């Protein structure tokens, strides 16, 4: 994948390397154009690219994901080729483009929302137990430190789970110190800005970091996810990120466009030239027929 490594940069943030910014941008852009190209009934991630890409990019093969969304964009982000996402019943061509945004494995879907979240927490408990065993074995058999533990990222939509359900789940996750990052996405069709983060408040009541974050700020989402994932990997327990739709700069009642936000951030710091952004956008548009 072309990540623009040939470009000279003027600013490199150690917390979010320029290569990572380009990776997130490409995943978001490709998801956006793909979602616009597929049939409406197969769309599921349009407008949520920042929430999904920025929380997935640091995940590896030891990690697990429990998705609440389906459709071509989500399939593409989770490893399907562009051809498979565009035309799931057709044979893929030779040039198989992928989102290249994390390599976590998906947990089974098809359960009710609360049942799915409980199952994901059960998987997190199993990961924690396996890590405890590896620590014991490493201490007995080797001086080498054990491999970092995997974690589970659980996605839900705002309003899917009632407050009482969240209280039970977060209380359990807190007591068990499970390696889970809960990501609460904006409700479908929710385009109105808001500032209230009720699930974050419930998380804080149970001793779990509950962090509201702008649903259209890819950099802010990445930084929160990065810290939460790093904390979970070293046994720090769960965290909850609540993606809140907020008004963009100077906009009255309108959300910002996440891709435009990241473009502005990257251009302002010399992460990439405008020509690279234009080239990547046109290349993906050609491949999706947009």
C-alpha positions as CSV (number, residue, x, y, z in Angstrom):
1,X,0.0,0.0,0.0
2,X,1.3,3.5,-0.9
3,X,1.6,5.4,2.4
4,X,3.5,8.3,1.0
5,X,6.8,7.3,2.6
6,X,8.7,9.2,-0.1
7,X,7.3,12.5,1.2
8,X,9.5,14.8,3.3
9,X,7.6,15.7,6.5
10,X,7.9,18.8,8.7
11,X,6.3,17.4,11.8
12,X,6.3,14.0,13.4
13,X,4.2,13.4,16.5
14,X,5.6,10.5,18.5
15,X,2.2,9.6,19.8
16,X,0.7,9.2,16.4
17,X,3.4,8.7,13.7
18,X,2.8,10.2,10.2
19,X,2.7,6.7,8.7
20,X,-0.2,5.8,11.1
21,X,-2.1,9.0,10.1
22,X,-1.8,8.1,6.4
23,X,-3.0,4.5,7.2
24,X,-6.1,5.8,9.0
25,X,-6.8,8.3,6.3
26,X,-6.6,5.7,3.5
27,X,-8.9,3.3,5.5
28,X,-11.4,6.1,6.0
29,X,-11.4,7.3,2.4
30,X,-11.7,3.8,1.0
31,X,-14.5,2.9,3.3
32,X,-16.4,6.2,2.4
33,X,-16.1,5.7,-1.3
34,X,-16.9,2.0,-1.0
35,X,-20.0,2.7,1.0
36,X,-21.2,5.2,-1.5
37,X,-20.7,2.7,-4.3
38,X,-22.6,-0.3,-2.9
39,X,-26.3,-0.8,-2.7
40,X,-28.0,1.1,0.2
41,X,-29.1,-2.2,1.9
42,X,-25.4,-3.2,2.3
43,X,-24.3,0.1,3.8
44,X,-23.5,0.3,7.5
45,X,-20.5,2.5,8.1
46,X,-21.2,5.7,6.2
47,X,-20.4,8.6,8.4
48,X,-18.7,6.4,11.0
49,X,-15.4,6.0,9.3
50,X,-13.4,7.8,12.0
51,X,-15.0,5.8,14.9
52,X,-14.2,2.5,13.2
53,X,-10.8,3.0,11.5
54,X,-9.1,4.9,14.3
55,X,-10.1,2.3,16.9
56,X,-9.1,-0.6,14.7
57,X,-5.7,0.4,13.3
58,X,-3.6,-0.7,16.4
59,X,-5.2,-4.2,16.7
60,X,-3.3,-7.4,15.9
61,X,-4.0,-11.1,15.4
62,X,-4.2,-11.8,19.1
63,X,-7.1,-9.3,19.4
64,X,-10.8,-9.8,18.9
65,X,-13.6,-7.6,17.7
66,X,-17.3,-7.8,18.4
67,X,-19.1,-5.7,15.7
68,X,-22.5,-4.2,15.9
69,X,-22.5,-3.0,12.3
70,X,-22.5,-5.0,9.1
71,X,-22.2,-4.3,5.4
72,X,-19.6,-3.8,2.7
73,X,-17.6,-1.1,4.5
74,X,-17.3,-3.0,7.7
75,X,-16.3,-6.2,5.8
76,X,-13.7,-4.2,3.9
77,X,-12.3,-2.8,7.1
78,X,-12.1,-6.3,8.7
79,X,-10.1,-7.8,5.8
80,X,-12.4,-8.4,2.8
81,X,-11.0,-7.3,-0.5
82,X,-12.5,-4.4,-2.3
83,X,-13.9,-6.8,-4.9
84,X,-15.5,-9.0,-2.2
85,X,-17.1,-5.9,-0.5
86,X,-18.4,-4.4,-3.8
87,X,-19.7,-7.7,-5.3
88,X,-19.8,-10.4,-2.7
89,X,-21.1,-13.0,-5.1
90,X,-18.5,-12.4,-7.8
91,X,-15.0,-13.8,-8.1
92,X,-12.3,-11.4,-7.0
93,X,-9.9,-9.9,-9.6
94,X,-6.2,-10.0,-9.5
95,X,-5.6,-6.6,-7.8
96,X,-7.0,-7.2,-4.4
97,X,-7.1,-4.0,-2.4
98,X,-7.7,-4.2,1.3
99,X,-8.3,-1.5,3.9
100,X,-5.1,-2.5,5.8
101,X,-6.4,-1.3,9.1
102,X,-5.7,-3.8,11.9
103,X,-5.7,-7.6,11.8
104,X,-8.0,-8.5,14.8
105,X,-10.3,-11.5,14.4
106,X,-14.1,-11.1,14.5
107,X,-16.3,-12.7,17.1
108,X,-19.5,-14.4,15.8
109,X,-22.5,-12.2,15.2
110,X,-26.2,-13.1,15.1
111,X,-26.9,-12.8,18.9
112,X,-29.0,-10.1,20.5
113,X,-27.0,-7.0,21.4
114,X,-26.7,-7.6,25.2
115,X,-26.0,-11.4,24.6
116,X,-23.3,-10.4,22.1
117,X,-21.6,-8.0,24.6
118,X,-21.7,-10.6,27.4
119,X,-20.2,-13.2,25.0
120,X,-17.4,-10.7,24.1
121,X,-16.7,-10.2,27.8
122,X,-16.5,-14.0,28.2
123,X,-13.9,-14.0,25.4
124,X,-12.0,-11.3,27.2
125,X,-12.0,-13.3,30.4
126,X,-10.6,-16.3,28.4
127,X,-7.8,-14.0,27.0
128,X,-7.0,-12.8,30.5
129,X,-6.8,-16.4,31.8
130,X,-4.6,-17.5,28.9
131,X,-2.3,-14.6,29.6
132,X,-2.1,-15.5,33.3
133,X,-1.1,-19.0,32.3
134,X,1.6,-17.7,29.9
135,X,3.0,-15.6,32.7
136,X,3.3,-18.6,35.0
137,X,4.9,-20.7,32.2
138,X,7.3,-18.0,31.3
139,X,8.4,-17.5,34.9
140,X,9.0,-21.2,35.3
141,X,10.5,-22.1,31.9
142,X,12.2,-18.9,30.6
143,X,13.6,-15.6,31.6
144,X,11.9,-14.0,28.6
145,X,8.8,-11.9,29.4
146,X,5.5,-13.3,28.1
147,X,3.9,-12.0,25.0
148,X,1.5,-9.1,25.5
149,X,-2.1,-10.2,26.0
150,X,-4.8,-9.7,23.5
151,X,-7.9,-7.7,24.1
152,X,-11.5,-7.4,22.8
153,X,-13.0,-4.3,21.2
154,X,-16.8,-4.2,21.6
155,X,-18.8,-1.9,19.3
156,X,-22.4,-0.9,20.2
157,X,-24.6,1.9,19.0
158,X,-26.1,4.6,21.3
159,X,-29.5,3.5,22.5
160,X,-29.0,-0.2,21.8
161,X,-28.5,-1.1,25.5
162,X,-30.6,0.4,28.3
163,X,-28.7,2.0,31.2
164,X,-29.6,-0.9,33.5
165,X,-27.9,-3.3,31.1
166,X,-24.8,-1.1,30.9
167,X,-24.6,-1.0,34.7
168,X,-24.5,-4.8,35.0
169,X,-22.0,-5.2,32.1
170,X,-19.6,-2.4,33.3
171,X,-19.8,-3.6,36.9
172,X,-18.8,-7.1,35.8
173,X,-16.0,-5.8,33.5
174,X,-14.7,-3.6,36.3
175,X,-14.6,-6.3,39.0
176,X,-13.0,-8.8,36.6
177,X,-10.6,-6.2,35.2
178,X,-11.3,-7.5,31.7
179,X,-9.1,-6.4,28.7
180,X,-12.0,-4.7,26.9
181,X,-12.4,-1.5,25.0
182,X,-16.1,-0.6,24.7
183,X,-16.8,1.8,21.7
184,X,-20.2,3.4,21.7
185,X,-21.1,4.6,18.2
186,X,-23.6,7.3,17.4
187,X,-27.1,6.0,16.7
188,X,-28.0,5.4,13.1
189,X,-29.2,8.5,11.4
190,X,-28.0,10.6,14.4
191,X,-26.7,13.7,12.6
192,X,-27.6,16.2,15.3
193,X,-24.7,17.5,17.5
194,X,-24.9,16.8,21.2
195,X,-22.7,17.1,24.3
196,X,-24.2,14.6,26.7
197,X,-22.3,11.3,27.2
198,X,-24.6,9.1,29.5
199,X,-22.7,5.8,29.1
200,X,-19.4,7.4,29.9
201,X,-20.9,8.6,33.2
202,X,-22.1,5.1,34.0
203,X,-18.6,3.7,33.3
204,X,-17.0,6.2,35.6
205,X,-19.4,5.2,38.4
206,X,-18.0,1.7,38.2
207,X,-14.4,2.8,38.1
208,X,-13.9,2.3,34.4
209,X,-12.5,5.2,32.4
210,X,-15.4,6.7,30.4
211,X,-14.2,9.1,27.7
212,X,-16.5,11.1,25.4
213,X,-14.8,11.9,22.1
214,X,-15.8,13.8,19.0
215,X,-17.1,11.2,16.6
216,X,-15.7,13.1,13.6
217,X,-12.2,13.7,15.0
218,X,-10.0,10.8,13.8
219,X,-6.9,12.0,15.7
220,X,-8.7,12.4,19.0
221,X,-10.3,9.0,18.6
222,X,-7.0,7.3,17.8
223,X,-5.3,8.9,20.9
224,X,-8.0,7.7,23.2
225,X,-8.1,4.2,21.7
226,X,-4.3,4.1,21.8
227,X,-4.2,4.8,25.5
228,X,-7.1,2.5,26.3
229,X,-5.6,-0.4,24.3
230,X,-2.2,0.0,25.8
231,X,-3.7,0.1,29.3
232,X,-5.7,-3.1,28.6
233,X,-2.6,-4.9,27.3
234,X,-0.7,-4.5,30.5
235,X,-3.6,-5.6,32.8
236,X,-5.2,-2.2,33.4
237,X,-8.7,-3.4,32.8
238,X,-11.5,-2.0,30.6
239,X,-12.2,1.4,29.2
240,X,-15.2,2.9,27.4
241,X,-15.1,5.4,24.6
242,X,-18.4,7.2,23.7
243,X,-18.3,8.7,20.2
244,X,-20.4,11.9,20.4
245,X,-21.6,13.8,17.3
246,X,-20.6,17.5,17.9
247,X,-20.9,20.6,15.7
248,X,-18.0,21.4,13.4
249,X,-16.1,24.7,13.6
250,X,-18.4,27.5,12.5
251,X,-21.2,25.1,11.6
252,X,-24.7,25.6,12.9
253,X,-26.2,22.3,13.8
254,X,-24.0,20.3,11.5
255,X,-21.3,17.7,12.1
256,X,-17.9,18.1,10.7
257,X,-16.7,15.7,7.9
258,X,-14.2,13.4,9.5
259,X,-12.2,12.9,6.3
260,X,-11.9,16.7,5.8
261,X,-10.9,17.1,9.4
262,X,-8.0,14.6,9.0
263,X,-7.0,16.1,5.6
264,X,-6.7,19.6,7.3
265,X,-4.7,18.1,10.1
266,X,-2.3,16.3,7.8
267,X,-1.8,19.2,5.4
268,X,-1.2,21.6,8.3
269,X,1.6,19.5,9.7
270,X,3.2,18.6,6.4
271,X,2.3,14.9,6.8
272,X,1.5,14.7,3.2
273,X,1.2,17.0,0.2
274,X,-2.2,17.9,-1.4
275,X,-1.2,16.0,-4.5
276,X,-1.0,12.8,-2.6
277,X,-4.5,13.3,-1.1
278,X,-5.9,14.0,-4.6
279,X,-4.1,11.0,-6.2
280,X,-5.4,8.6,-3.6
281,X,-8.9,9.9,-3.8
282,X,-9.0,9.6,-7.6
283,X,-7.4,6.1,-7.6
284,X,-10.0,4.8,-5.2
285,X,-12.9,6.6,-7.0
286,X,-11.9,4.8,-10.2
287,X,-11.8,1.4,-8.5
288,X,-15.3,1.9,-7.0
289,X,-16.8,3.5,-10.0
290,X,-17.5,6.8,-8.1
